[in-house]
């Protein structure tokens, strides 16, 4: 079986596993709805900057619940079985692609709930949507890699938080900076440099995961 077919099979396995575990995805959606409703009830009228910052905080906490347990929720036997079928690079890459799609879905749902409950103050929608795409990639790649590392430790939840913080801090800073510039006016050219920085950071995380994960797989 060639690499493309193996990759598609692994991606299909991720989707089917999530679909079978409906309670998990339902819990994530309920968690997201609760966060947005809590923000809406707390800030009945929000200024544009507060709207944007709280949006990204909601996305960050949702990603922790949705993506950070990628490897932690799988048994060692199941992981070993998957490793006998595919190369480790394909396994981590399939996790990242699936988690990116999942984060895009959750981010879209969060944005829809935000628009319904708190309005939509963004003037430069293109910059904001590109930021959502790059943010979904960043959260998916970071938490997939950290989850793989933390899964080898005893206190995995604490290790996930410790390892992800120094990576996600600059990511969140860039995302919020892009988004705040998108509030008052069209700012795609102004944001281009930050978008390239974020894209380069995503590529670096993916390459780092592809290099490190085979060593974790052998352990």
Rosetta silent file (secondary structure, phi, psi, omega in degrees, C-alpha in Angstrom):
SEQUENCE: XXXXXXXXXXXXXXXXXXXXXXXXXXXXXXXXXXXXXXXXXXXXXXXXXXXXXXXXXXXXXXXXXXXXXXXXXXXXXXXXXXXXXXXXXXXXXXXXXXXXXXXXXXXXXXXXXXXXXXXXXXXXXXXXXXXXXXXXXXXXXXXXXXXXXXXXXXXXXXXXXXXXXXXXXXXXXXXXXXXXXXXXXXXXXXXXXXXXXXXXXXXXXXXXXXXXXXXXXXX
SCORE:     score description
SCORE:     0.000 S_00000001
   1 L     0.000  128.717 -177.988    0.000    0.000    0.000 S_00000001
   2 L   -77.191  171.277 -173.001    1.502    3.377   -0.986 S_00000001
   3 H   -63.874  -38.249 -177.984    1.859    6.330    1.345 S_00000001
   4 H   -64.194  -41.116  178.795   -1.143    8.262    0.016 S_00000001
   5 H   -68.015  -38.913  177.263   -3.520    5.340    0.579 S_00000001
   6 H   -63.782  -42.157  179.948   -2.114    4.748    4.062 S_00000001
   7 H   -62.893  -44.517  178.251   -2.532    8.435    4.893 S_00000001
   8 H   -62.462  -39.586  179.033   -6.151    8.448    3.685 S_00000001
   9 H   -64.492  -41.738  178.387   -6.825    5.287    5.712 S_00000001
  10 H   -65.553  -40.960  178.614   -5.361    6.870    8.851 S_00000001
  11 H   -65.030  -39.551  177.835   -7.392   10.041    8.316 S_00000001
  12 H   -64.778  -37.547  178.466  -10.527    7.968    7.819 S_00000001
  13 H   -63.083  -39.710  178.836   -9.746    6.099   11.035 S_00000001
  14 H   -63.422  -43.405 -179.454   -9.569    9.393   12.938 S_00000001
  15 H   -64.888  -45.278 -179.456  -12.948   10.518   11.581 S_00000001
  16 H   -65.390  -38.440  178.581  -14.613    7.183   12.340 S_00000001
  17 H   -63.049  -41.589  179.097  -13.159    7.092   15.848 S_00000001
  18 H   -67.932  -37.902 -178.964  -14.536   10.565   16.550 S_00000001
  19 H   -68.321  -37.482  178.820  -17.916    9.654   15.064 S_00000001
  20 H   -67.997  -33.700 -179.316  -18.195    6.509   17.201 S_00000001
  21 L   -94.621   66.325 -174.991  -17.361    8.509   20.302 S_00000001
  22 H   -63.599  -28.561 -178.889  -20.280   10.918   19.941 S_00000001
  23 H   -63.781  -35.331 -179.172  -20.220   11.789   23.641 S_00000001
  24 H   -66.870  -50.211 -179.022  -16.768   13.353   23.286 S_00000001
  25 H   -67.390  -34.604  176.222  -17.647   15.613   20.345 S_00000001
  26 H   -65.255  -39.245  177.843  -20.998   16.481   21.949 S_00000001
  27 H   -64.160  -39.417  178.558  -19.167   17.430   25.137 S_00000001
  28 H   -64.957  -43.666  179.074  -16.785   19.681   23.180 S_00000001
  29 H   -64.197  -40.258  177.505  -19.686   21.411   21.405 S_00000001
  30 H   -65.075  -39.683  177.622  -21.492   21.899   24.729 S_00000001
  31 H   -61.759  -45.136  179.144  -18.292   23.278   26.234 S_00000001
  32 H   -63.523  -44.847  178.794  -17.910   25.721   23.337 S_00000001
  33 H   -61.054  -40.642 -179.174  -21.554   26.796   23.563 S_00000001
  34 H   -64.047  -42.005  179.814  -21.195   27.318   27.328 S_00000001
  35 H   -62.984  -47.827 -177.736  -18.113   29.518   26.901 S_00000001
  36 H   -64.667  -42.327  179.972  -19.726   31.705   24.242 S_00000001
  37 H   -66.390  -37.668  177.716  -22.979   32.030   26.185 S_00000001
  38 H   -63.633  -42.325  177.372  -21.072   32.862   29.373 S_00000001
  39 H   -64.040  -42.697 -179.090  -19.163   35.588   27.538 S_00000001
  40 H   -64.514  -39.853 -179.748  -22.384   36.910   25.994 S_00000001
  41 H   -73.302  -33.467 -178.743  -24.176   37.007   29.358 S_00000001
  42 H   -75.522  -44.286  179.114  -21.205   38.571   31.147 S_00000001
  43 L  -109.648   83.785 -177.428  -20.473   41.207   28.481 S_00000001
  44 L   -63.198  -36.278  172.579  -23.922   42.182   27.265 S_00000001
  45 L  -128.884  122.403 -176.867  -22.346   45.010   25.292 S_00000001
  46 L  -120.175  146.922  170.643  -18.675   44.657   24.364 S_00000001
  47 L   -77.144  167.704 -172.104  -16.235   46.925   22.614 S_00000001
  48 H   -63.436  -39.907 -178.105  -14.553   45.517   19.526 S_00000001
  49 H   -66.101  -41.557  177.417  -11.208   44.726   21.197 S_00000001
  50 H   -63.434  -41.338  177.693  -12.878   42.797   24.020 S_00000001
  51 H   -54.617  -47.684 -174.968  -14.945   40.884   21.441 S_00000001
  52 H   -70.590  -45.324 -178.293  -11.806   39.789   19.610 S_00000001
  53 H   -63.259  -44.029 -179.769   -9.696   38.885   22.642 S_00000001
  54 H   -66.944  -31.474  176.590  -12.488   36.833   24.231 S_00000001
  55 H   -61.546  -47.329 -178.223  -13.071   35.063   20.912 S_00000001
  56 H   -71.118  -31.012  174.471   -9.489   33.802   20.783 S_00000001
  57 H   -64.606  -41.379  177.134   -9.544   32.818   24.441 S_00000001
  58 H   -62.479  -41.494  178.758  -12.645   30.719   23.731 S_00000001
  59 H   -65.171  -40.967 -179.749  -10.912   29.083   20.744 S_00000001
  60 H   -61.585  -48.772 -178.553   -7.788   28.356   22.817 S_00000001
  61 H   -67.713  -33.312  176.285   -9.679   26.634   25.630 S_00000001
  62 H   -66.508  -40.501  179.458  -11.785   24.700   23.140 S_00000001
  63 H   -64.065  -34.742  177.541   -8.647   23.476   21.355 S_00000001
  64 H   -59.963  -43.129 -178.905   -7.242   22.227   24.660 S_00000001
  65 H   -76.407  -31.262 -173.633  -10.307   20.021   25.136 S_00000001
  66 H   -88.510  -36.017 -168.611  -10.642   18.981   21.498 S_00000001
  67 H  -112.330  -33.008 -170.014   -7.062   18.424   20.333 S_00000001
  68 L   -64.301  -14.929 -178.600   -4.721   18.104   23.319 S_00000001
  69 L  -102.013   22.694 -174.875   -5.843   14.528   24.033 S_00000001
  70 L   -52.469  -49.894 -178.790   -5.034   13.208   20.555 S_00000001
  71 L   -98.683  -21.266 -175.558   -2.618   10.539   21.775 S_00000001
  72 L   -69.480  -26.535 -175.768   -3.533   10.525   25.452 S_00000001
  73 L   -89.519   -3.015 -179.983   -6.929    8.894   24.864 S_00000001
  74 L   -98.842  138.661  179.972   -5.570    5.953   22.852 S_00000001
  75 L   -71.440  158.844  179.621   -4.427    2.763   24.536 S_00000001
  76 H   -63.860  -36.838  179.180   -0.862    1.528   24.145 S_00000001
  77 H   -62.950  -42.100  179.718   -2.091   -1.604   22.376 S_00000001
  78 H   -67.641  -40.178  178.199   -3.988    0.405   19.797 S_00000001
  79 H   -63.576  -42.999  179.999   -1.040    2.709   19.224 S_00000001
  80 H   -62.202  -39.358  178.903    1.305   -0.235   18.773 S_00000001
  81 H   -63.150  -42.563  179.676   -1.098   -1.802   16.262 S_00000001
  82 H   -66.062  -35.732 -178.408   -1.238    1.421   14.233 S_00000001
  83 H   -69.411  -23.484  176.346    2.548    1.720   14.286 S_00000001
  84 H   -78.301  -15.248 -176.852    2.880   -1.724   12.728 S_00000001
  85 H   -98.546  -26.274 -172.753    0.691   -0.621    9.807 S_00000001
  86 L  -141.874  159.043  175.738    2.090    2.814    8.934 S_00000001
  87 L   -68.349  146.701 -177.940    5.196    4.944    9.148 S_00000001
  88 H   -60.474  -33.432  179.028    5.309    7.217   12.221 S_00000001
  89 H   -62.585  -38.059  179.101    5.481   10.341   10.034 S_00000001
  90 H   -68.880  -34.450 -179.431    2.156    9.426    8.407 S_00000001
  91 H   -65.905  -50.659 -178.723    0.561    8.830   11.811 S_00000001
  92 H   -68.141  -35.114  179.000    1.496   12.226   13.259 S_00000001
  93 H   -67.386  -39.903  177.814    0.692   13.991    9.985 S_00000001
  94 H   -64.743  -37.202  176.429   -2.766   12.402    9.817 S_00000001
  95 H   -61.964  -44.623 -178.028   -3.388   13.519   13.417 S_00000001
  96 H   -65.653  -42.656  179.884   -2.412   17.068   12.547 S_00000001
  97 H   -64.797  -46.051  179.303   -4.552   17.223    9.409 S_00000001
  98 H   -61.848  -45.480 -178.976   -7.598   15.784   11.186 S_00000001
  99 H   -66.050  -31.593  174.616   -7.155   18.111   14.181 S_00000001
 100 H   -64.416  -45.080  177.928   -6.806   21.087   11.820 S_00000001
 101 H   -63.033  -40.062  178.906  -10.122   20.200   10.163 S_00000001
 102 H   -64.127  -43.266  179.881  -11.702   19.719   13.585 S_00000001
 103 H   -67.641  -34.174  175.289  -10.435   23.106   14.794 S_00000001
 104 H   -64.022  -41.607  177.521  -11.700   24.798   11.633 S_00000001
 105 H   -62.765  -48.024 -178.790  -15.143   23.309   12.261 S_00000001
 106 H   -66.519  -37.721  178.233  -15.148   24.354   15.915 S_00000001
 107 H   -65.455  -38.768  178.034  -13.823   27.832   15.082 S_00000001
 108 H   -65.506  -41.266  178.278  -16.578   28.284   12.482 S_00000001
 109 H   -64.936  -42.941  178.872  -19.234   27.208   14.992 S_00000001
 110 H   -61.725  -41.786  179.003  -17.760   29.561   17.609 S_00000001
 111 H   -63.918  -41.746  178.507  -17.789   32.449   15.114 S_00000001
 112 H   -61.381  -45.106  178.311  -21.412   31.721   14.198 S_00000001
 113 H   -63.755  -38.620  177.955  -22.424   31.710   17.875 S_00000001
 114 H   -63.428  -45.687 -178.909  -20.471   34.914   18.421 S_00000001
 115 H   -62.070  -42.505 -179.079  -22.136   36.675   15.488 S_00000001
 116 H   -65.593  -41.118 -172.787  -25.600   35.650   16.689 S_00000001
 117 H   -92.951  -30.922 -173.160  -25.017   36.663   20.307 S_00000001
 118 H  -127.874    3.822  179.954  -22.533   39.561   20.123 S_00000001
 119 L    84.491 -174.144 -177.046  -22.562   40.806   16.533 S_00000001
 120 L  -139.166   96.871 -174.238  -19.706   40.999   14.027 S_00000001
 121 L   -90.373    3.505 -172.682  -17.455   44.082   14.295 S_00000001
 122 L   -76.703  128.323  176.894  -14.711   42.916   11.877 S_00000001
 123 L   -89.206  -38.781 -178.684  -14.101   45.182    8.875 S_00000001
 124 L  -102.084   84.478 -176.656  -11.398   43.089    7.196 S_00000001
 125 H   -65.697  -33.347 -178.125  -13.030   39.650    7.046 S_00000001
 126 H   -63.597  -47.093  177.840  -10.333   38.202    4.783 S_00000001
 127 H   -61.472  -41.251 -178.657   -7.521   38.872    7.267 S_00000001
 128 H   -66.170  -41.804  179.560   -9.645   37.522   10.105 S_00000001
 129 H   -68.776  -36.507  175.320  -10.550   34.325    8.237 S_00000001
 130 H   -64.873  -39.362  176.475   -6.911   33.732    7.263 S_00000001
 131 H   -62.216  -39.672  177.036   -6.007   34.198   10.931 S_00000001
 132 H   -62.269  -41.689  178.942   -8.625   31.580   11.861 S_00000001
 133 H   -64.224  -48.787 -179.951   -7.131   29.152    9.335 S_00000001
 134 H   -66.278  -35.245  177.451   -3.555   29.714   10.522 S_00000001
 135 H   -65.600  -42.164  177.222   -4.709   29.562   14.142 S_00000001
 136 H   -60.861  -41.579  177.516   -6.445   26.224   13.578 S_00000001
 137 H   -64.175  -41.777 -178.798   -3.251   24.877   12.003 S_00000001
 138 H   -64.612  -48.834 -179.573   -1.141   26.186   14.900 S_00000001
 139 H   -62.846  -42.987 -178.872   -3.349   24.725   17.633 S_00000001
 140 H   -64.615  -47.680 -178.169   -3.675   21.386   15.824 S_00000001
 141 H   -65.748  -43.940 -177.243    0.050   21.028   15.092 S_00000001
 142 H   -64.994  -51.868 -175.999    1.152   22.167   18.554 S_00000001
 143 H   -71.244  -29.023  175.455   -1.229   20.072   20.611 S_00000001
 144 H   -65.401  -45.272  179.971   -0.763   17.009   18.392 S_00000001
 145 H   -67.420  -45.587 -178.800    3.002   17.140   18.887 S_00000001
 146 H   -65.074  -37.793  178.580    2.787   17.947   22.615 S_00000001
 147 H   -63.150  -38.950  178.098    0.205   15.195   23.134 S_00000001
 148 H   -64.600  -39.602  178.781    2.546   12.675   21.520 S_00000001
 149 H   -71.003  -46.465 -176.532    5.380   13.748   23.827 S_00000001
 150 H   -67.614  -25.757 -179.965    3.254   13.943   26.971 S_00000001
 151 L   -63.225  -19.293  178.890    1.737   10.536   26.295 S_00000001
 152 L   -87.885   -6.064 -178.041    5.086    8.980   27.210 S_00000001
 153 L  -104.455  163.581 -178.025    5.124   10.635   30.651 S_00000001
 154 L   -75.960  -46.614 -179.674    3.218    9.732   33.797 S_00000001
 155 L   -97.809   72.054 -169.327    1.709   13.168   34.528 S_00000001
 156 H   -68.442  -36.742 -177.604    0.699   13.847   30.931 S_00000001
 157 H   -64.257  -45.251  178.739   -1.902   16.571   31.542 S_00000001
 158 H   -64.957  -41.816 -179.968    0.517   18.781   33.464 S_00000001
 159 H   -64.422  -36.748  177.241    3.286   18.174   30.946 S_00000001
 160 H   -60.012  -45.213 -179.960    0.967   19.141   28.078 S_00000001
 161 H   -64.877  -42.453 -177.122    0.231   22.509   29.701 S_00000001
 162 H   -66.886  -44.233 -176.226    3.899   23.189   30.492 S_00000001
 163 H   -74.157  -33.194 -175.946    5.206   22.294   27.028 S_00000001
 164 H   -78.539  -26.066 -174.535    2.462   24.023   25.041 S_00000001
 165 H   -58.468  -51.143 -178.007    2.619   27.384   26.861 S_00000001
 166 H   -66.476  -20.771  177.647    5.903   28.719   25.359 S_00000001
 167 H   -84.449  -43.243 -174.777    4.765   27.741   21.850 S_00000001
 168 H   -77.198  -21.678 -179.751    1.192   29.013   22.052 S_00000001
 169 H   -61.208  -51.735  176.151    2.070   32.339   23.701 S_00000001
 170 H   -66.285  -31.694  177.557    3.652   33.863   20.542 S_00000001
 171 H   -62.498  -48.687  179.573    0.957   32.211   18.404 S_00000001
 172 H   -63.064  -38.038  179.778   -1.833   33.847   20.419 S_00000001
 173 H   -62.888  -44.211 -179.855   -0.014   37.174   20.372 S_00000001
 174 H   -67.586  -42.936 -179.508    0.278   37.158   16.575 S_00000001
 175 H   -60.637  -45.159 -179.614   -3.320   35.982   16.088 S_00000001
 176 H   -67.065  -37.959  179.191   -4.716   38.705   18.324 S_00000001
 177 H   -63.965  -44.604  176.998   -2.519   41.344   16.667 S_00000001
 178 H   -60.840  -45.297 -175.570   -3.744   40.342   13.189 S_00000001
 179 H   -67.245  -39.634  179.532   -7.349   40.246   14.354 S_00000001
 180 H   -65.708  -36.131  176.268   -7.234   43.620   16.111 S_00000001
 181 H   -67.419  -27.072 -178.652   -5.874   45.243   12.952 S_00000001
 182 H   -78.236   -9.733 -176.575   -8.748   43.669   11.025 S_00000001
 183 H   -69.742  -52.465 -171.441  -11.344   45.393   13.210 S_00000001
 184 H   -85.417  -25.244 -171.655  -11.320   49.014   11.967 S_00000001
 185 L  -160.478  171.505  174.026  -10.310   48.716    8.313 S_00000001
 186 L   -65.396  124.475 -172.308   -9.024   46.590    5.446 S_00000001
 187 L  -142.657   30.944 -177.121   -5.545   45.545    6.572 S_00000001
 188 H   -62.695  -43.586  179.920   -4.479   42.504    4.542 S_00000001
 189 H   -66.557  -37.408  178.994   -1.230   44.105    3.374 S_00000001
 190 H   -65.294  -36.224 -176.822   -0.432   45.330    6.888 S_00000001
 191 H   -86.541   -5.528 -173.588   -0.983   41.833    8.281 S_00000001
 192 H   -58.213  -41.285 -177.951    0.937   40.026    5.545 S_00000001
 193 H   -65.716  -44.378  177.902    4.202   39.927    7.494 S_00000001
 194 H   -63.580  -36.926  177.967    2.569   38.540   10.643 S_00000001
 195 H   -64.233  -39.178  177.513    0.739   35.955    8.548 S_00000001
 196 H   -67.165  -39.110  175.816    4.040   34.831    7.041 S_00000001
 197 H   -58.815  -46.291 -177.694    5.562   34.614   10.530 S_00000001
 198 H   -67.476  -39.368  176.699    2.669   32.448   11.691 S_00000001
 199 H   -63.674  -42.319  178.372    2.837   30.263    8.592 S_00000001
 200 H   -63.615  -38.381  177.673    6.592   29.808    9.090 S_00000001
 201 H   -65.018  -40.102  177.007    5.986   28.873   12.731 S_00000001
 202 H   -62.628  -44.408  178.967    3.403   26.286   11.660 S_00000001
 203 H   -62.101  -41.380  178.869    5.819   24.780    9.147 S_00000001
 204 H   -61.508  -43.096 -179.513    8.531   24.662   11.813 S_00000001
 205 H   -64.902  -42.063  179.945    6.236   22.827   14.266 S_00000001
 206 H   -64.455  -46.038  179.323    5.183   20.299   11.622 S_00000001
 207 H   -63.033  -41.989  178.309    8.782   19.632   10.540 S_00000001
 208 H   -61.540  -41.208  178.630    9.874   19.319   14.173 S_00000001
 209 H   -65.258  -40.643  179.300    7.069   16.816   14.831 S_00000001
 210 H   -65.225  -29.253  178.719    8.013   14.767   11.760 S_00000001
 211 H   -80.316  -43.413 -173.577   11.611   14.606   13.006 S_00000001
 212 H   -81.034  -34.282 -171.776   10.889   13.873   16.684 S_00000001
 213 H   -61.229  -37.498  176.983    7.887   11.570   16.447 S_00000001
 214 H   -59.642  -31.600  177.180    9.756    8.538   15.002 S_00000001
 215 H   -71.451  -37.149  175.084   12.014    8.564   18.081 S_00000001
 216 H   -66.720  -35.636 -178.694    8.970    8.656   20.365 S_00000001
 217 H   -65.704  -35.777 -179.268    7.444    5.849   18.339 S_00000001
 218 H   -74.676  -22.783 -173.012   10.464    3.619   18.873 S_00000001
 219 L   -68.128    0.000    0.000   10.488    4.224   22.621 S_00000001
